[in-house]
Each structure stands twice: as C-alpha cells, then as structure tokens.
Amino acid sequence: MITIDHILSAQERIAPFIRRTPTLPAIQMRDPGGLEGRVTLKLELLQAAGSFKARGAMNRLMTLSPERLENGLVTASGGNHGLAVARTAYVAGVKAKVFLPSNVAPDKVAKLKGWNAAVEIVGSVWDEANEAALAFAAETDATYVHPFSDPAVVAGQGTLGLEILDDMPDVDILLVAIGGGGLITGLSTAVKARRPEARVIGIEPVGSPTLRACLDAQRLVALDDVSTRVPTMACRRTDEAIFQVVSRNVDDIVLVTDDEMQEAARWLWFEFGIAADLSGAASIAALRTGRIPQAGNSHVCALICGAGADGIS
C-alpha cells in the first residue's frame, strides 16, 4: 500500500500544519494497575482537532489539485476523522460535509460545527454513514476523503510512527487502537522499517473485531454484526490492502470491552487529567486488564490517540 518513503514524504509535507505531540511517563500513580513496568504515554489526543487523524487528512489535502477542492471535502466518520477533515477544510478555506452514525459523541458533533462543517447523521454504524457520504460525493463532485482506504491518508498516519521512534528510540511494544486500520497500517510500516524488533499490537473492541476476524480467517471478512458503542472503533469491513499490511506487520491484536475502555478513560482523567475518548483509552484498557504481557524491562508506548469527555462524566 505504502512504503517508508511515502511516510517520509508525508512527514515533510505536513510538518507546518500539525503539532508534534508530547510524551509522558506513566509514573506517580495512585493505582498503577497493569502499568507497573516502563510505560510511556504518547499524547496524540493533543494533536490538532483532537486526534492523529489530522495527519492523514492534511496529507490527503496536500496531494489534491486546486480544482479538486472547488466543491469541498466530504467524508464519513465516527467522529475523529470527521473533525480532522473539517479542520483541514477550514485551513484550506473550503467547505466540508461530514456524515456520522447515530452513536457519535455529542461533544464531537459540537466541535465539527465549530470547524464550520455541515453535519448529517445517517445510520447506526460508520458503514451506513459512508454509503451516504459516497452518494453525496457523486452528486456534488465534492472530494471524498476515506478514513483508512487511501494511501495518502495512511502515509500521513504513518508519520506518528516516525515521531514515536524519535521520542522513544528504545521502544519495545507499541499499543495502537484500531477502527478501520489506517493508523496501525501506516504506523507499523514506519516502525517495522526503522525498528523491526519492536512489537506492534493492535487493540479492537469485542463488539467490532474487524481485523482480528480477518487474521483468524486468514482472509478479508466482513463482520455479521457491530455492537460496540465506540463509534471511532466501529467498522464492519476493512479493505484488502489494509489487511495485507496488518497481516505482515502487526504482531498481535487483542480485544477489550467497551466498559473496560470506559474505565480506562476514567482512570486517565483521575491519574493524569487526560481527557481521552474511548479509542484514546484503548491502550490503557489493554494494559490494565493484563492482555499485554510485558516481558522483563520492556519499554511500552501506550498511544492515547483521541480526545473526548468519556472519562469525565
């Protein structure tokens, strides 16, 4: 799908338009739970528009001609990708329309409107909202920006892998939340090219094990049912290119429940004052439930990939 060269080009292209997000060692905790070893949080929730998605959306924009921007941008999203596209359109001075499933978090809808995006709620899962977005693009000639099945978007997400390696050159394990698979595809491509011995572990909801099901079947499959209440991690089917890269680069995929992510979000807020959404708390949920074995003195990067109020209320 992409190579390290595509990611390096994306890194140079988008550098003026994104933030270099900080890291934080997981220390001085009242309740360390499963974080007793060496764990560093990568605070990508502090990225522009609140998640890593700003990287991919901006890289996609930078590859478009002015003619392709005349009718604006359109996408479907569980929330974070939509925010990134809305923010990217705002920077470019063009229109954006975002289709969302009915379980989208209200705070993300409010933020989308704050970025001047037009918002439409369609269906109960991302796949249904995506059908509406594709139809809108066909009718209006707006440029559709796919959240994961787009090499330019995936290359942009991969820049996060390069940044993590700059921050943590000795990292042994990287924990990455999965929705459609664009982030883990780009990030793992960067990491395996620069530090092949590092383990990349994906985290999916029990109610949407999209790529876990593909790996178990050893082929691309679609889920019969998506029951997670986490819209940013709900996807019935990824695509073949994503699956092929994940099958090569990702060392394991573990599953966590929605309630475990909810508790992890509350823990992040209590211990660190970090306002993560449930996808942003997925790495912590995997650690606190013991699903990530930490051998010896392994250095673990827990990616906090999205902002939200899930742990505050």
C-alpha positions as CSV (number, residue, x, y, z in Angstrom):
1,M,0.0,0.0,0.0
2,I,2.7,2.5,1.1
3,T,6.4,2.4,1.9
4,I,8.6,4.2,4.4
5,D,9.5,6.7,1.6
6,H,5.8,7.7,1.3
7,I,5.7,8.3,5.0
8,L,8.9,10.4,5.0
9,S,7.5,12.5,2.2
10,A,4.3,13.0,4.1
11,Q,6.2,14.0,7.2
12,E,7.9,16.8,5.3
13,R,4.7,17.8,3.5
14,I,2.5,18.2,6.6
15,A,5.0,19.4,9.2
16,P,3.9,23.1,9.0
17,F,0.3,22.1,9.6
18,I,0.3,19.6,12.5
19,R,1.7,19.5,16.1
20,R,4.5,17.4,17.4
21,T,2.7,15.9,20.4
22,P,4.3,15.3,23.8
23,T,5.1,12.1,25.7
24,L,4.5,11.5,29.4
25,P,6.0,8.7,31.6
26,A,3.3,6.8,33.4
27,I,4.7,7.4,37.0
28,Q,3.4,8.7,40.3
29,M,0.0,6.9,40.1
30,R,-2.3,6.1,42.9
31,D,-3.5,2.9,41.2
32,P,-0.9,1.7,38.6
33,G,-2.9,-1.4,37.8
34,G,-1.3,-3.1,34.8
35,L,1.2,-0.3,34.3
36,E,3.8,-1.3,36.8
37,G,6.6,-1.6,34.2
38,R,8.1,1.1,32.0
39,V,5.2,2.7,30.1
40,T,5.2,6.0,28.2
41,L,2.1,7.7,27.0
42,K,2.2,9.3,23.6
43,L,-0.4,12.2,23.9
44,E,-1.7,12.3,20.3
45,L,-5.0,13.5,21.7
46,L,-3.3,16.9,21.8
47,Q,-3.0,16.8,18.0
48,A,-4.8,19.5,16.0
49,A,-8.6,18.7,16.0
50,G,-8.0,16.2,18.8
51,S,-6.5,13.1,17.2
52,F,-3.9,11.5,14.9
53,K,-6.4,11.8,12.1
54,A,-5.2,15.4,11.4
55,R,-2.0,13.9,9.9
56,G,-3.7,11.8,7.3
57,A,-6.4,14.4,6.4
58,M,-3.7,17.1,5.9
59,N,-1.5,14.8,3.8
60,R,-4.6,14.0,1.6
61,L,-5.3,17.7,1.2
62,M,-1.7,18.4,0.2
63,T,-1.9,15.9,-2.6
64,L,-5.0,17.5,-4.2
65,S,-5.1,20.0,-7.1
66,P,-7.0,23.3,-6.6
67,E,-9.6,22.0,-9.0
68,R,-10.4,19.0,-6.7
69,L,-11.0,21.4,-3.8
70,E,-13.5,23.6,-5.6
71,N,-16.5,21.6,-4.4
72,G,-15.2,21.0,-0.9
73,L,-14.5,17.8,1.0
74,V,-16.8,15.1,2.2
75,T,-16.3,12.1,4.5
76,A,-17.9,9.6,6.8
77,S,-16.6,9.3,10.3
78,G,-17.2,8.0,13.8
79,G,-16.1,11.5,14.9
80,N,-12.3,11.9,14.9
81,H,-11.7,11.6,11.1
82,G,-14.6,14.0,10.5
83,L,-13.0,16.5,12.9
84,A,-9.7,16.2,11.1
85,V,-11.3,16.7,7.6
86,A,-13.3,19.6,8.9
87,R,-10.2,21.3,10.4
88,T,-8.3,20.6,7.2
89,A,-11.0,22.1,5.1
90,Y,-11.1,25.1,7.4
91,V,-7.3,25.6,7.0
92,A,-7.7,25.4,3.2
93,G,-10.7,27.7,3.1
94,V,-13.1,25.2,1.5
95,K,-16.4,23.6,2.5
96,A,-16.6,20.3,4.4
97,K,-19.5,17.9,5.0
98,V,-19.3,15.0,7.4
99,F,-21.7,12.1,7.7
100,L,-21.9,10.4,11.1
101,P,-23.6,7.4,12.6
102,S,-26.3,8.0,15.3
103,N,-24.0,6.9,18.2
104,V,-21.5,9.7,17.6
105,A,-20.5,11.6,20.8
106,P,-22.4,14.9,21.1
107,D,-19.2,16.7,22.0
108,K,-17.7,15.7,18.7
109,V,-20.7,17.0,16.8
110,A,-20.4,20.3,18.6
111,K,-16.7,20.5,17.6
112,L,-17.5,19.7,14.0
113,K,-19.9,22.6,13.8
114,G,-17.2,24.8,15.4
115,W,-15.0,24.0,12.5
116,N,-17.8,25.1,10.2
117,A,-18.6,21.6,8.8
118,A,-22.0,20.6,7.7
119,V,-23.1,17.6,9.6
120,E,-25.6,14.8,8.8
121,I,-26.5,11.8,10.9
122,V,-27.1,8.6,8.8
123,G,-27.5,5.1,10.1
124,S,-26.3,3.4,13.2
125,V,-22.7,2.4,12.1
126,W,-19.9,4.0,10.1
127,D,-20.5,1.8,7.1
128,E,-24.1,3.2,6.6
129,A,-22.9,6.8,7.0
130,N,-20.2,6.1,4.5
131,E,-22.7,5.0,1.9
132,A,-24.4,8.4,2.2
133,A,-21.0,10.2,2.0
134,L,-20.2,8.4,-1.2
135,A,-23.6,9.2,-2.7
136,F,-23.1,12.9,-1.7
137,A,-19.7,13.0,-3.4
138,A,-21.1,11.5,-6.6
139,E,-23.9,14.1,-6.7
140,T,-21.9,17.2,-5.9
141,D,-18.4,16.3,-7.1
142,A,-17.0,17.1,-3.6
143,T,-13.8,15.2,-2.9
144,Y,-14.3,12.2,-0.8
145,V,-11.7,11.6,1.9
146,H,-11.7,7.9,3.1
147,P,-10.6,7.4,6.7
148,F,-8.4,4.4,6.1
149,S,-8.6,3.1,2.5
150,D,-6.5,5.8,1.0
151,P,-2.7,5.6,0.6
152,A,-2.2,9.4,1.2
153,V,-4.2,9.2,4.5
154,V,-2.3,6.1,5.6
155,A,1.0,7.7,4.9
156,G,0.0,10.7,6.9
157,Q,-0.9,8.5,9.9
158,G,2.4,6.7,9.5
159,T,4.2,9.9,10.4
160,L,3.1,9.2,14.0
161,G,5.2,6.0,13.9
162,L,8.3,8.1,13.0
163,E,7.6,10.6,15.7
164,I,7.2,7.8,18.3
165,L,10.6,6.3,17.3
166,D,12.2,9.8,17.6
167,D,10.7,10.2,21.1
168,M,11.4,6.6,22.2
169,P,14.2,5.0,20.2
170,D,14.3,2.1,22.6
171,V,10.6,1.3,22.5
172,D,9.8,-2.4,22.5
173,I,6.0,-2.6,22.3
174,L,3.6,-0.1,20.7
175,L,-0.1,-0.3,21.6
176,V,-2.4,1.0,18.8
177,A,-6.2,1.3,18.8
178,I,-7.9,0.0,15.6
179,G,-11.0,1.3,13.8
180,G,-10.7,0.6,10.1
181,G,-7.0,0.0,10.3
182,G,-5.4,3.1,8.7
183,L,-3.4,4.2,11.7
184,I,-1.9,0.8,12.5
185,T,-1.1,0.2,8.8
186,G,0.8,3.5,8.5
187,L,2.4,3.3,11.9
188,S,3.5,-0.3,11.6
189,T,5.0,0.4,8.2
190,A,7.2,3.1,9.7
191,V,8.1,1.2,12.8
192,K,9.0,-2.1,11.1
193,A,11.2,-0.2,8.6
194,R,13.1,1.6,11.3
195,R,12.9,-0.8,14.4
196,P,11.8,-4.2,13.1
197,E,12.3,-5.9,16.5
198,A,9.6,-3.7,18.1
199,R,6.2,-5.3,18.5
200,V,3.1,-3.6,17.2
201,I,0.0,-4.7,19.0
202,G,-3.5,-3.6,17.9
203,I,-6.5,-3.2,20.1
204,E,-10.1,-3.7,18.9
205,P,-13.4,-3.7,20.7
206,V,-15.0,-7.0,21.5
207,G,-18.0,-5.6,19.6
208,S,-16.1,-4.8,16.4
209,P,-13.1,-7.2,16.0
210,T,-12.7,-6.2,12.3
211,L,-9.0,-7.1,11.8
212,R,-8.9,-9.8,14.4
213,A,-11.6,-11.7,12.5
214,C,-9.6,-11.3,9.3
215,L,-6.4,-12.6,10.8
216,D,-8.3,-15.5,12.4
217,A,-9.8,-16.4,9.0
218,Q,-6.6,-15.6,7.1
219,R,-8.6,-13.6,4.6
220,L,-10.6,-10.5,4.3
221,V,-14.0,-10.9,6.0
222,A,-16.9,-8.7,7.0
223,L,-18.4,-8.8,10.4
224,D,-22.0,-10.0,10.7
225,D,-22.7,-7.6,13.5
226,V,-21.1,-4.5,15.0
227,S,-22.2,-4.0,18.6
228,T,-19.6,-1.7,20.1
229,R,-20.8,1.7,21.4
230,V,-17.4,3.2,20.4
231,P,-18.1,4.9,17.0
232,T,-14.5,5.7,16.3
233,M,-13.6,2.0,16.5
234,A,-16.7,0.5,14.7
235,C,-16.1,-0.8,11.2
236,R,-17.8,-3.8,9.6
237,R,-15.2,-4.4,6.9
238,T,-11.7,-3.0,6.2
239,D,-10.1,-3.4,2.8
240,E,-7.7,-5.9,1.3
241,A,-4.6,-3.6,1.2
242,I,-5.0,-2.8,4.9
243,F,-5.5,-6.5,5.8
244,Q,-2.3,-7.5,3.9
245,V,-0.1,-4.9,5.6
246,V,-1.6,-5.8,9.1
247,S,-1.0,-9.5,8.5
248,R,2.7,-8.8,7.8
249,N,3.5,-6.1,10.3
250,V,1.2,-6.4,13.3
251,D,2.4,-8.9,15.9
252,D,-1.0,-9.4,17.7
253,I,-4.5,-7.9,18.1
254,V,-6.2,-8.1,21.5
255,L,-9.8,-7.3,22.3
256,V,-11.2,-5.1,25.1
257,T,-14.8,-4.4,26.1
258,D,-16.5,-1.0,25.9
259,D,-16.7,-1.0,29.7
260,E,-13.0,-1.6,30.0
261,M,-12.3,1.3,27.8
262,Q,-14.7,3.4,29.7
263,E,-13.0,2.6,33.0
264,A,-9.6,3.3,31.4
265,A,-10.8,6.7,30.3
266,R,-11.9,7.5,33.8
267,W,-8.5,6.3,35.1
268,L,-6.7,8.6,32.7
269,W,-8.7,11.5,33.9
270,F,-8.2,10.7,37.5
271,E,-4.5,9.9,37.4
272,F,-3.3,12.4,34.8
273,G,-6.1,14.8,34.0
274,I,-6.1,13.4,30.4
275,A,-9.5,13.8,28.7
276,A,-9.4,10.8,26.3
277,D,-12.3,9.3,24.3
278,L,-12.8,5.6,24.4
279,S,-10.5,4.9,21.5
280,G,-7.8,7.0,23.1
281,A,-8.1,4.9,26.3
282,A,-8.0,1.5,24.5
283,S,-4.2,1.1,25.0
284,I,-4.7,1.7,28.7
285,A,-7.6,-0.7,28.9
286,A,-5.4,-3.5,27.3
287,L,-2.7,-2.9,29.9
288,R,-4.9,-2.6,32.9
289,T,-6.7,-5.8,32.1
290,G,-3.5,-7.8,31.7
291,R,-3.9,-8.5,28.0
292,I,-0.5,-7.2,27.1
293,P,2.3,-9.4,28.6
294,Q,5.3,-7.2,29.5
295,A,8.4,-9.3,29.5
296,G,11.3,-8.1,31.6
297,N,12.2,-4.5,31.2
298,S,10.2,-3.8,28.0
299,H,9.5,-0.2,27.2
300,V,5.8,0.1,26.2
301,C,4.3,3.0,24.2
302,A,0.6,3.4,25.0
303,L,-0.8,5.6,22.3
304,I,-3.5,8.0,23.6
305,C,-4.9,8.7,20.2
306,G,-8.1,10.7,20.6
307,A,-9.6,13.4,22.9
308,G,-13.1,13.3,24.4
309,A,-15.1,13.7,27.5
310,D,-15.8,9.9,28.1
311,G,-13.7,9.7,31.2
312,I,-15.0,12.9,32.8
313,S,-18.7,12.3,33.1
